[in-house]
Each structure stands twice: as C-alpha cells, then as structure tokens.
Amino acid sequence: MKAFDSGLHYLFKEWLLILALAGLLLSSLWLQRLPAYSADELQVLFLLWLLFASVKELQLSGLAAWLAGLLERGAYLPEKLVLAAFVLAALVSNDVALMMVVPLTLLLNSNRKGALVMLEAFAANAGSALTPFGNPQNLYLYWHYGLQPLEFITAIAPFALAYLLIMLLAASRLKTAAKAKGERAQPPKLRQVAPGLVLLLLLVAIVLRWLPFNLAYIAAAALLVRRRSLSKVDYGLLLTFLVFFGLVDNVKQALAVSLAHNGRVFLNAALLSQIISNVPAAILLAEFTHRWRALLWGVSVGGYGSLVASMANVIAWRFYVASQPDAVKRRRFTLLFNVYGFTLLAFGVGLYLLCMG
C-alpha cells in the first residue's frame, strides 16, 4: 500500500516537471533558441524559495503541531477544521494548511472523515486564492501584473468567501468527535518560533511591496546560516517553475496569440487547469493577456474539478488514501472527490458570470 501510494504521489507531483522539460527541449530545438528569463520571473522564483523555507522553519518549530492540538478542543470541530484550512491557506499556503489539518482529521472518531478531508481541501483552495502569497500562481500573477494588495484581494474575495460559506454549511452537517490519543503537543518556545515567524513576516511585506526587494537577500542569508529548513524545500516544484518560465517564453515566440476577451481568458484558464494544474496554467496564459482578473478567477475556479487541477487536491487525496486500508473506500473517495470537484467547478463558472459579467 505504501509503495502504491508513493508511486502515485510521485507521478502526480513530477509529471508536470517531466512534461515541461520535454516541452522546453522540443520547443528550443524547433525554434533554435534558448529561452529568456526576465528579472521578474527570477525574483518570483527567489521569493518562492524563501517562502517555502520560512514556512518549513515554522513547521519544524512545533508551532503547527501545537495549533493542531488547540483545534481539537470544544464544539464545532468540523467547522473549525474547515475554517482553519481556509485561514491557514490564505496566510501560509494551501499545502501547509492541509498538512496541518488533514492528519488531525484522520484521528477523529467519525465515519465521515473522507467527506471532511474533501471539504478541507476545497476550503484550502478557496483560502489560498484570497491572498497574493496563498499559493504559487497568486504570487506569480501578483508580481507579473504589478498589482496592489487591495485590488488583488477585492477582485477575488467574492469567490473565496462564497466557497468558504459552502464548505462551512456542509461541515455543519458532519458529526465528529476527537480521539483521546496521546498527550497534547506543548506550546513551542518563543526562541523556536521567532526565526521562522520573523522571516515569514518579512517576506510577506516584500511580496506586498511594503519593503524593498533587496531585503530578501537578508532573509536568504539568515536561512543559509540556520540551514535546517533548506533541505526540506520542494526543489522539484521550484525547478518546475523554472522550466515552465522557459517553456512559456518559447511558446510566446512561436505563437502570436492575444486573449482579449474576459470570458475566453477565464474559460481557458479553468479548463487548462484540469489538465496541467492551475499553477502552470496561470504562468502560461499570463503571457497572452492583460486581463488579470479573469485569469485569476479562471485558475482559482480551475483548482476545482479534476484531482490534478490543484496540488492541494493531490495532497488531501494522498493523506486519505495512505490512511485508508479499504480499497473500496479509497476508490469511492477518489470518485466522490472528482464528482464534488466538478460540481464546484460548475458553480464557480456561474459565480464568475454573476460577479464579473
């Protein structure tokens, strides 16, 4: 079971990198040119590396385990877990949010754990869409279009809040109880949490352009001194970004395409996300349109639908499948995840037409 899960996880995680490398090589040979990288793209990669490392610092400090323990206390546990997935995804990215709340969910006394894991994944997708640093595609679009924090958040807030309301209503219908399993995690010491928290706040201020980009080099130096989080960073994902930036440059040279209609931008982004995931879809389509609101909505709505539409979906699926010995329940979870995902995708299309015309 573990080998099966690891193999599927590897395929879901690395197939984008393999396809992107193949596309970059073939397009470079066809065009007889090497791709060009802009200063903005290199800055985005650098900031992503620092953000990933600073969040790992916080995880290693024990803060996540302690917060997870706090969620177990009191009533309204399903609602608290869904809300936590949404808020944490907005603050420290959707993958970190799910790595915190899903393992806790799998310890509950409930026969509805699968449904709750789905709701958490869907809530994390919505929450991460709300802020420029909630997920990699948001950071790229925010930096690429030179946006301001308020215009970014107000543009996507109707989407995020509408989906949060749906998830909370669905969670209110689930009955769960926490397991008394082992001792609760102790609150971490301030000296353990402070380095990661200071680094994360510094990087958020840099991303929002409240502080100059040059200060990011200080954060990099601090991480290089501490070192412990650097080996935990997902370098495969960073390499995927680097390759996609080059592939997009080649595609831009080969095609004289302009997506000038909001509806076309939105639908292309949402549908392309179903095949290659919403992160590369955002990178690819941003080069062909200035209509960032439609593109932001497209990749956010496009995170629902297929299992591969968002890395958050894959993370939640992997956690549940790894914990479930019953093959029938694993298949049912996968089927329902896609069914509910495509239902939410259809809802998102209607919400876009209602809110954005």
C-alpha positions as CSV (number, residue, x, y, z in Angstrom):
1,M,0.0,0.0,0.0
2,K,2.8,2.4,0.9
3,A,4.7,1.7,-2.3
4,F,1.5,2.1,-4.3
5,D,0.7,5.5,-2.6
6,S,4.3,6.7,-3.0
7,G,4.3,5.8,-6.7
8,L,1.0,7.6,-7.4
9,H,2.2,10.6,-5.4
10,Y,5.4,10.8,-7.4
11,L,3.5,10.6,-10.7
12,F,1.1,13.3,-9.6
13,K,3.9,15.5,-8.4
14,E,6.5,15.1,-11.0
15,W,4.6,14.6,-14.3
16,L,4.3,18.3,-14.7
17,L,8.1,18.6,-14.5
18,I,8.7,15.8,-16.9
19,L,6.2,17.2,-19.5
20,A,7.6,20.7,-19.0
21,L,11.2,19.6,-19.6
22,A,10.1,17.7,-22.7
23,G,8.2,20.7,-24.0
24,L,11.1,23.0,-23.3
25,L,13.6,20.8,-25.1
26,L,11.4,20.2,-28.1
27,S,10.4,23.9,-28.5
28,S,14.0,25.1,-28.1
29,L,15.1,22.6,-30.8
30,W,12.3,23.7,-33.1
31,L,12.9,27.4,-32.6
32,Q,16.7,27.0,-32.4
33,R,16.8,29.3,-29.4
34,L,17.4,29.2,-25.7
35,P,14.6,30.6,-23.6
36,A,15.0,34.0,-22.0
37,Y,14.2,34.7,-18.3
38,S,13.0,38.1,-17.1
39,A,14.1,39.7,-13.9
40,D,10.6,39.4,-12.6
41,E,10.5,35.7,-13.1
42,L,13.8,35.2,-11.4
43,Q,12.5,37.3,-8.5
44,V,9.4,35.2,-8.2
45,L,11.5,32.0,-8.0
46,F,13.7,33.5,-5.4
47,L,10.7,34.7,-3.3
48,L,9.1,31.3,-3.6
49,W,12.2,29.6,-2.4
50,L,12.4,31.9,0.6
51,L,8.7,31.5,1.4
52,F,8.9,27.7,1.2
53,A,11.9,27.7,3.6
54,S,10.4,30.1,6.1
55,V,7.2,28.1,6.4
56,K,9.3,25.0,6.9
57,E,11.0,26.8,9.7
58,L,7.7,27.4,11.4
59,Q,6.7,23.7,10.9
60,L,10.0,22.5,12.4
61,S,9.5,24.8,15.4
62,G,6.5,22.7,16.5
63,L,4.0,25.6,16.1
64,A,1.8,23.6,13.6
65,A,1.5,20.6,15.9
66,W,0.6,22.9,18.8
67,L,-2.1,24.8,16.8
68,A,-3.5,21.5,15.6
69,G,-3.9,20.4,19.2
70,L,-5.8,23.5,20.0
71,L,-8.3,22.8,17.2
72,E,-9.4,19.6,19.0
73,R,-10.9,21.4,22.0
74,G,-14.5,22.4,22.3
75,A,-17.5,22.0,20.0
76,Y,-18.0,22.7,16.3
77,L,-14.9,20.6,15.4
78,P,-15.7,20.2,11.6
79,E,-16.4,23.9,11.2
80,K,-13.2,24.8,13.0
81,L,-11.1,22.4,10.8
82,V,-12.6,23.8,7.6
83,L,-12.2,27.4,8.8
84,A,-8.6,26.6,9.8
85,A,-7.8,25.2,6.4
86,F,-9.2,28.3,4.8
87,V,-7.4,30.8,7.0
88,L,-4.1,29.0,7.1
89,A,-4.1,28.6,3.3
90,A,-4.5,32.4,3.0
91,L,-1.7,33.0,5.4
92,V,0.9,30.3,4.8
93,S,-0.2,28.5,1.6
94,N,-2.7,25.7,0.9
95,D,-0.2,22.8,1.1
96,V,0.9,23.7,4.6
97,A,-2.7,24.2,5.8
98,L,-3.6,20.7,4.6
99,M,-0.5,19.2,6.1
100,M,-1.6,20.6,9.4
101,V,-5.4,19.9,9.5
102,V,-5.8,16.7,7.5
103,P,-3.6,14.5,9.7
104,L,-5.6,15.7,12.7
105,T,-8.9,14.9,10.9
106,L,-7.8,11.4,10.2
107,L,-7.5,10.8,14.0
108,L,-11.2,11.7,14.6
109,N,-13.9,9.2,15.7
110,S,-16.1,9.5,12.7
111,N,-17.2,7.6,9.6
112,R,-17.3,10.9,7.7
113,K,-13.6,11.6,7.7
114,G,-13.4,11.3,3.9
115,A,-16.0,14.0,3.5
116,L,-14.3,16.3,5.9
117,V,-10.9,15.9,4.2
118,M,-12.6,16.9,0.9
119,L,-14.1,19.9,2.5
120,E,-10.7,20.9,3.9
121,A,-9.1,20.6,0.5
122,F,-11.8,22.7,-1.1
123,A,-11.6,25.3,1.7
124,A,-7.8,25.4,1.3
125,N,-8.2,26.1,-2.4
126,A,-10.6,29.0,-1.7
127,G,-8.5,30.4,1.2
128,S,-5.2,30.3,-0.8
129,A,-6.9,32.3,-3.6
130,L,-7.6,35.2,-1.3
131,T,-4.0,36.5,-0.8
132,P,-1.0,37.1,-3.1
133,F,1.1,34.6,-1.1
134,G,-1.6,32.0,-0.6
135,N,-0.3,29.8,-3.5
136,P,2.4,30.0,-6.2
137,Q,0.1,31.1,-9.0
138,N,-1.2,34.0,-7.0
139,L,2.4,35.2,-6.2
140,Y,3.3,34.9,-9.9
141,L,0.2,36.8,-11.1
142,Y,0.6,39.4,-8.4
143,W,4.2,40.1,-9.3
144,H,3.8,39.7,-13.1
145,Y,1.0,42.3,-13.3
146,G,2.4,44.7,-10.6
147,L,-0.8,44.6,-8.6
148,Q,-1.7,46.3,-5.3
149,P,-2.8,44.2,-2.3
150,L,-6.3,45.7,-2.0
151,E,-7.2,45.4,-5.7
152,F,-6.0,41.8,-5.7
153,I,-8.0,40.8,-2.6
154,T,-11.2,42.7,-3.6
155,A,-11.1,41.1,-7.1
156,I,-11.1,37.5,-5.8
157,A,-12.9,37.9,-2.4
158,P,-16.4,37.1,-3.7
159,F,-15.0,33.7,-5.0
160,A,-13.2,32.9,-1.8
161,L,-15.9,33.9,0.6
162,A,-18.7,32.2,-1.4
163,Y,-16.8,28.9,-1.3
164,L,-16.0,29.3,2.4
165,L,-19.7,29.6,3.1
166,I,-20.5,26.5,1.2
167,M,-17.8,24.5,3.0
168,L,-18.9,25.7,6.4
169,L,-22.5,24.8,5.7
170,A,-21.5,21.4,4.5
171,A,-19.2,20.9,7.5
172,S,-22.1,21.8,9.9
173,R,-23.8,18.6,8.8
174,L,-21.0,16.3,9.8
175,K,-20.8,14.8,13.3
176,T,-17.3,14.0,14.6
177,A,-15.5,13.5,17.9
178,A,-11.8,13.8,18.7
179,K,-9.8,10.8,19.8
180,A,-8.0,10.9,23.1
181,K,-4.8,9.7,21.7
182,G,-1.5,10.5,23.4
183,E,-0.5,13.8,25.1
184,R,-1.2,17.1,23.5
185,A,1.7,18.9,22.0
186,Q,3.2,21.5,24.2
187,P,3.4,25.2,23.1
188,P,6.8,25.8,21.4
189,K,9.2,28.3,23.0
190,L,9.4,31.8,21.6
191,R,13.0,31.3,20.5
192,Q,11.9,28.3,18.4
193,V,9.1,30.1,16.7
194,A,10.6,33.6,16.3
195,P,13.1,33.0,13.4
196,G,10.5,31.5,11.1
197,L,7.8,34.0,12.1
198,V,10.1,37.0,11.6
199,L,11.3,35.6,8.2
200,L,7.8,34.9,7.0
201,L,6.5,38.4,8.0
202,L,9.5,40.0,6.3
203,L,8.8,38.1,3.1
204,V,5.1,38.9,3.1
205,A,6.0,42.6,3.4
206,I,8.4,42.2,0.5
207,V,5.8,40.4,-1.6
208,L,3.2,43.1,-0.9
209,R,5.9,45.7,-1.9
210,W,5.8,47.3,1.5
211,L,9.6,46.7,1.8
212,P,12.2,46.8,-1.0
213,F,13.1,43.5,-2.7
214,N,16.8,43.8,-1.7
215,L,15.8,42.9,1.9
216,A,15.1,39.4,0.6
217,Y,18.8,38.8,0.4
218,I,19.0,39.3,4.2
219,A,16.3,36.6,4.6
220,A,18.3,34.3,2.3
221,A,21.5,34.9,4.4
222,A,19.6,34.1,7.6
223,L,18.2,30.8,6.1
224,L,21.7,29.8,4.9
225,V,23.0,30.3,8.4
226,R,20.3,28.2,10.0
227,R,20.3,25.7,7.1
228,R,17.9,23.2,8.8
229,S,14.8,24.2,6.7
230,L,16.6,24.4,3.3
231,S,16.8,20.6,2.8
232,K,13.0,20.3,3.3
233,V,12.1,22.7,0.5
234,D,10.3,21.2,-2.5
235,Y,13.1,21.9,-5.1
236,G,11.2,19.8,-7.7
237,L,8.4,22.3,-7.6
238,L,10.9,25.2,-7.9
239,L,12.5,23.5,-10.9
240,T,9.1,23.0,-12.5
241,F,8.5,26.8,-12.2
242,L,11.9,27.5,-13.8
243,V,11.2,25.1,-16.7
244,F,7.7,26.5,-17.3
245,F,9.0,30.1,-17.4
246,G,11.4,29.0,-20.2
247,L,8.7,27.0,-22.0
248,V,6.3,29.9,-21.9
249,D,8.9,32.2,-23.4
250,N,9.3,29.7,-26.3
251,V,5.6,29.4,-26.8
252,K,5.2,33.2,-26.8
253,Q,7.8,33.4,-29.6
254,A,6.1,30.7,-31.6
255,L,2.5,32.0,-31.3
256,A,1.2,35.4,-31.9
257,V,-1.8,34.9,-29.5
258,S,-3.8,37.5,-27.7
259,L,-6.6,36.6,-25.3
260,A,-8.5,39.8,-25.4
261,H,-11.9,38.6,-24.1
262,N,-12.6,38.1,-20.4
263,G,-14.8,35.1,-20.9
264,R,-12.2,33.4,-23.1
265,V,-9.4,34.1,-20.6
266,F,-11.5,32.7,-17.7
267,L,-12.6,29.5,-19.5
268,N,-9.2,28.8,-21.0
269,A,-7.6,29.1,-17.5
270,A,-10.3,27.0,-15.8
271,L,-10.2,24.2,-18.4
272,L,-6.5,24.2,-18.8
273,S,-6.1,23.8,-15.1
274,Q,-8.0,20.5,-15.3
275,I,-5.2,19.0,-17.4
276,I,-2.0,20.6,-16.3
277,S,-3.0,22.1,-12.9
278,N,-3.7,25.7,-12.1
279,V,-0.1,26.8,-11.4
280,P,1.3,26.2,-14.9
281,A,-2.0,27.3,-16.4
282,A,-1.5,30.7,-14.7
283,I,2.1,31.0,-15.9
284,L,1.3,30.0,-19.4
285,L,-1.8,32.2,-20.0
286,A,-0.4,35.3,-18.3
287,E,1.9,35.9,-21.2
288,F,-1.0,36.2,-23.6
289,T,-3.4,38.5,-21.8
290,H,-3.5,41.7,-19.7
291,R,-6.9,40.7,-18.2
292,W,-5.6,39.6,-14.8
293,R,-8.9,39.5,-13.0
294,A,-10.4,36.9,-15.5
295,L,-7.2,34.9,-15.3
296,L,-7.1,35.0,-11.5
297,W,-10.7,33.8,-11.4
298,G,-10.0,31.2,-14.0
299,V,-7.1,29.5,-12.2
300,S,-8.9,29.8,-8.8
301,V,-12.1,28.2,-10.1
302,G,-10.0,25.8,-12.1
303,G,-8.5,24.5,-8.9
304,Y,-11.8,22.6,-8.5
305,G,-12.7,19.8,-10.9
306,S,-10.2,17.0,-11.6
307,L,-7.9,15.6,-8.9
308,V,-4.8,17.2,-10.6
309,A,-6.4,20.6,-11.0
310,S,-4.6,21.8,-7.8
311,M,-1.7,20.4,-5.7
312,A,-4.0,20.9,-2.7
313,N,-6.3,18.2,-4.1
314,V,-3.4,15.8,-4.6
315,I,-2.1,16.4,-1.0
316,A,-5.5,15.8,0.6
317,W,-6.1,12.7,-1.6
318,R,-2.7,11.3,-0.7
319,F,-3.2,11.7,3.0
320,Y,-6.6,10.0,3.0
321,V,-5.6,7.1,0.7
322,A,-2.5,6.4,2.8
323,S,-4.6,6.1,5.9
324,Q,-7.4,4.0,4.4
325,P,-6.8,0.2,4.2
326,D,-10.1,-0.5,2.5
327,A,-9.6,-0.4,-1.3
328,V,-13.3,0.1,-1.9
329,K,-13.4,3.2,0.3
330,R,-10.3,4.6,-1.4
331,R,-11.9,4.2,-4.8
332,R,-15.1,5.8,-3.5
333,F,-13.2,8.7,-2.1
334,T,-11.4,9.3,-5.4
335,L,-14.7,9.1,-7.3
336,L,-16.6,11.5,-5.0
337,F,-13.7,13.9,-4.9
338,N,-13.9,14.3,-8.6
339,V,-17.7,14.4,-8.7
340,Y,-17.9,17.1,-6.0
341,G,-14.9,18.9,-7.6
342,F,-16.6,19.2,-10.9
343,T,-19.8,20.3,-9.3
344,L,-17.9,23.1,-7.5
345,L,-16.2,23.9,-10.9
346,A,-19.6,24.4,-12.5
347,F,-20.7,26.5,-9.5
348,G,-17.6,28.7,-10.0
349,V,-18.4,29.3,-13.6
350,G,-21.8,30.5,-12.7
351,L,-20.4,32.7,-9.9
352,Y,-17.9,34.3,-12.3
353,L,-20.7,35.1,-14.7
354,L,-22.7,36.6,-11.9
355,C,-19.9,38.6,-10.3
356,M,-17.8,39.6,-13.3
357,G,-20.3,39.5,-16.1
